[in-house]
Amino acid sequence: MALKAGVIGLRMGAAHAAAYARNPHTDLCVVCDVDEERAAAVAAEHGARAVTDYRALIEADVDIVSVASPDRLHPEHCIAALHAGKHVLCEKPLALTMDECRAIIAAADASGAVFMVGQVCRFAPGFVLAKSLIDDGLIGNLFLAESEYAHNYTHARGVGDWRVDPLRHPFVGGGCHAVDLVRWIAGNVAEVHAYANHFAMKDWPVDDCTVANLRFESGVIGSVMCSIGCRRPYTMRSCFYGDAGTIVTSNTAPTIQVYSTRYPTKNEFWELPVDLSSHNVASEVDELVSHIRGGTKPPTDAREGARTVATCLAAVESAASGQPVQVPNDF
Ligand SMILES: NC(=O)c1ccc[n+]([C@@H]2O[C@H](COP(=O)([O-])OP(=O)(O)OC[C@H]3O[C@@H](n4cnc5c(N)ncnc54)[C@H](O)[C@@H]3O)[C@@H](O)[C@H]2O)c1
């Protein structure tokens, strides 16, 4: 029997709704947005029921709840859904504070339901290909991992300006994409030393540009840059260096660049094509559904989401104090 799904927050959540409508093992039954017109429009598109109070969605006959509401609301919405026994897909970041992350971990442990954080970069075709080539040894032993979240927020303040919130630091809310990507490739980060400034988005309540140097537990080093005031198209340029090669990739380019001394031809990068038309949220939902059906745990469970948030918060703390900060990974 198909799993019944509901989605809270219907802008990014509209992609979740479409993914449940498309997955052969799920039925999209209920959608929720405080904006009644938006809820009605998404419901009409998929033949679902519209509600404006998230509690009505959680009380409804659904097996899965996607939480795609503003970041600050993730703990309230996820914990309520878990208490009601629902499987949960939570948009990134898991939460904005470590106390909230711990509360979600406790609720997920107590419920026994499947909980997954939507770290969508793990489904971006360029990053997926880079990870598989690195795991296959194409660039040898990794020694340096770099990524970035460069996204001009001038017109991306969120409905009601929810992103303009000192608690929602851009390095946590947006930088978590790049931090999670390098953590996926290189493992847990042990220590962060960061710098930040506030030149490009002067009306933002906190620093708009942060550069964090990272030391991973493995000894790999790396960096993540996060700018919400950069004047350029959005992309996440990322570079992975090993002792036998290098991969340059992003989430927006139609190719990734690979160089490997294992296959020397000329001293130039190969351009490998990637399928940019693939729907990354759909892949994310497909993975959630396969874990629910198989009774398995997603790699980005609540603890893994918390490690990414902990790394981001360590960078914010380091930029404020000027000191290196150890990252807690033991949740
Ligand atoms: N994975 C990605 O690449 C990606 C991209 C964008 C946003 N996000 C994440 O998705 C989430 C939503 O971001 P967005 O860009 O859609 O924001 P948005 O501001 O564009 O839309 C938020 C929606 O949630 C609704 N909403 C607000 N409070 C609500 C409540 N209490 N109950 C129900 N609905 C409510 C709003 O009316 C609005 O329609 C955030 O957590 C964000 O970080 C992820």
The ligand as an SDF file (V2000), in Angstrom:
LIG
                    3D

 44 48  0  0  0  0  0  0  0  0999 V2000
   17.4840   22.2980   -0.1970 N   0  0  0  0  0  0  0  0  0  0  0  0
   17.6020   23.4930   -0.7460 C   0  0  0  0  0  0  0  0  0  0  0  0
   18.3480   23.7090   -1.7060 O   0  0  0  0  0  0  0  0  0  0  0  0
   16.7770   24.6060   -0.1840 C   0  0  0  0  0  0  0  0  0  0  0  0
   16.5150   25.7410   -0.9540 C   0  0  0  0  0  0  0  0  0  0  0  0
   15.7180   26.7300   -0.4090 C   0  0  0  0  0  0  0  0  0  0  0  0
   15.2170   26.5870    0.8680 C   0  0  0  0  0  0  0  0  0  0  0  0
   15.5110   25.4810    1.6090 N   0  0  0  0  0  0  0  0  0  0  0  0
   14.9680   25.3070    2.9590 C   0  0  0  0  0  0  0  0  0  0  0  0
   13.5660   25.0840    2.8310 O   0  0  0  0  0  0  0  0  0  0  0  0
   12.8700   25.7130    3.9030 C   0  0  0  0  0  0  0  0  0  0  0  0
   11.8750   26.7040    3.3250 C   0  0  0  0  0  0  0  0  0  0  0  0
   12.5780   27.6820    2.5830 O   0  0  0  0  0  0  0  0  0  0  0  0
   11.8580   28.4910    1.3900 P   0  0  0  0  0  0  0  0  0  0  0  0
   12.9490   28.9840    0.5070 O   0  0  0  0  0  0  0  0  0  0  0  0
   10.7680   27.6610    0.8040 O   0  0  0  0  0  0  0  0  0  0  0  0
   11.2440   29.7160    2.2140 O   0  0  0  0  0  0  0  0  0  0  0  0
   10.1200   30.7240    1.7000 P   0  0  0  0  0  0  0  0  0  0  0  0
   10.1260   31.8720    2.6240 O   0  0  0  0  0  0  0  0  0  0  0  0
   10.2730   30.9690    0.2440 O   0  0  0  0  0  0  0  0  0  0  0  0
    8.7600   29.8940    1.9060 O   0  0  0  0  0  0  0  0  0  0  0  0
    8.3880   29.4350    3.1830 C   0  0  0  0  0  0  0  0  0  0  0  0
    6.9420   28.9610    3.0980 C   0  0  0  0  0  0  0  0  0  0  0  0
    6.5790   28.4500    4.3760 O   0  0  0  0  0  0  0  0  0  0  0  0
    5.3170   29.0060    4.7450 C   0  0  0  0  0  0  0  0  0  0  0  0
    5.2100   29.0180    6.2110 N   0  0  0  0  0  0  0  0  0  0  0  0
    5.7790   29.8920    7.0790 C   0  0  0  0  0  0  0  0  0  0  0  0
    5.4420   29.5740    8.3430 N   0  0  0  0  0  0  0  0  0  0  0  0
    4.6660   28.4530    8.2650 C   0  0  0  0  0  0  0  0  0  0  0  0
    4.0040   27.6550    9.2310 C   0  0  0  0  0  0  0  0  0  0  0  0
    4.0780   27.9210   10.5460 N   0  0  0  0  0  0  0  0  0  0  0  0
    3.2740   26.6120    8.7940 N   0  0  0  0  0  0  0  0  0  0  0  0
    3.1670   26.3360    7.4660 C   0  0  0  0  0  0  0  0  0  0  0  0
    3.7620   27.0720    6.5070 N   0  0  0  0  0  0  0  0  0  0  0  0
    4.5120   28.1110    6.9060 C   0  0  0  0  0  0  0  0  0  0  0  0
    5.3190   30.3890    4.1150 C   0  0  0  0  0  0  0  0  0  0  0  0
    3.9940   30.9140    3.9710 O   0  0  0  0  0  0  0  0  0  0  0  0
    5.9820   30.1140    2.7700 C   0  0  0  0  0  0  0  0  0  0  0  0
    5.0670   29.7030    1.7770 O   0  0  0  0  0  0  0  0  0  0  0  0
   13.9410   26.3540    4.7640 C   0  0  0  0  0  0  0  0  0  0  0  0
   14.3040   25.4720    5.7950 O   0  0  0  0  0  0  0  0  0  0  0  0
   15.1180   26.5440    3.8210 C   0  0  0  0  0  0  0  0  0  0  0  0
   16.3560   26.5680    4.5040 O   0  0  0  0  0  0  0  0  0  0  0  0
   16.2580   24.4860    1.0920 C   0  0  0  0  0  0  0  0  0  0  0  0
  1  2  1  0
  2  3  2  0
  2  4  1  0
  4  5  1  0
  4 44  2  0
  5  6  2  0
  6  7  1  0
  7  8  2  0
  8  9  1  0
  8 44  1  0
  9 10  1  0
  9 42  1  0
 10 11  1  0
 11 12  1  0
 11 40  1  0
 12 13  1  0
 13 14  1  0
 14 15  2  0
 14 16  1  0
 14 17  1  0
 17 18  1  0
 18 19  2  0
 18 20  1  0
 18 21  1  0
 21 22  1  0
 22 23  1  0
 23 24  1  0
 23 38  1  0
 24 25  1  0
 25 26  1  0
 25 36  1  0
 26 27  1  0
 26 35  1  0
 27 28  2  0
 28 29  1  0
 29 30  1  0
 29 35  2  0
 30 31  1  0
 30 32  2  0
 32 33  1  0
 33 34  2  0
 34 35  1  0
 36 37  1  0
 36 38  1  0
 38 39  1  0
 40 41  1  0
 40 42  1  0
 42 43  1  0
M  CHG  2   8   1  16  -1
M  END
$$$$
